[in-house]
Amino acid sequence: MEELLLILKRMHPDVDFETNDDLIGEGVLDSLDIVTLITEINTTFDVAIPAEEVIPENFNSAEAIFAMIERLDEE
């Protein structure tokens, strides 16, 4: 989780990713951020995120993103 938080902080240093749970709804993460994040996740965690997983529910919070990473890593 710490590595994910570091990635997110590099993207938006002014956002508290540990408490924000509406990153998509509040416009913190846009489509370009999602693409960048997917690339970083693939590189850092060696997890490929398929297109069907790119939904707001999976990217609304750091916890949701990390839960998706863990779930995909187990598959």
N, C-alpha and C positions, 0 to 999 in steps of 0.2 A: 504494500500500500504506500510506503514511503516513496518508492521510486515513481509511482503514478502521481503522487502529490507534487513531486519535484517537476515532472513533465508539465503538469497543469500550471504550476506557479511560473514556469518559464514562459508559458503562453500568455498568462494574465496575472502578473505579480500582485495586482491590487485586489484580487478576489480571494475570499476565505472559502476555499474548496472543502474544508473540513466540516463546515456547517451549511453551506448552500445546497439545497436539494431541488432547485428548479433552474438549472444551468441553461436549459434549452428555452423554457418559457420566459425567463428573464433576459434572454438574448446574450448571455455571457458567452456561450459557444455558438458560433455560426457554422455554416456548411464547410467553409475552408478550415476552421478549427477542427472539425470532426475528421476531415481527411488527414490533416496533420497529426492528430491524435492517433488515428488508426495506424498510420505509418510508424509513429513512435512506439506504440504498443507492440506492433509486429517486431520491431527491432529489439526493444528492451525485454519483452516477455516471451518472444518467439511464439506468438499466438496470432493466427490469421483470423480476421473478423469477416465472416461472410456477409454479403449484402443484406440478407434477411435479418441480421442482427443490428443493422444500422437504423434503429428506431429511437425516438425520444426517450422512452423508458429506460433504455440502456445507457444513456448519456446525461441524464438529469442530475446526477450527483457523482462525486468521486466514489462513494460506496457502491452505487449501481454499476459504474464502469468496472470497478475492481471485481465485483461479483460476476460480471460477464466474463472478465479475463479468467477468473478461476474456473468457471463453468466450462469455457471453451478449452482451457488447458487440460481438463479432465477427459474431454471427448477424444 
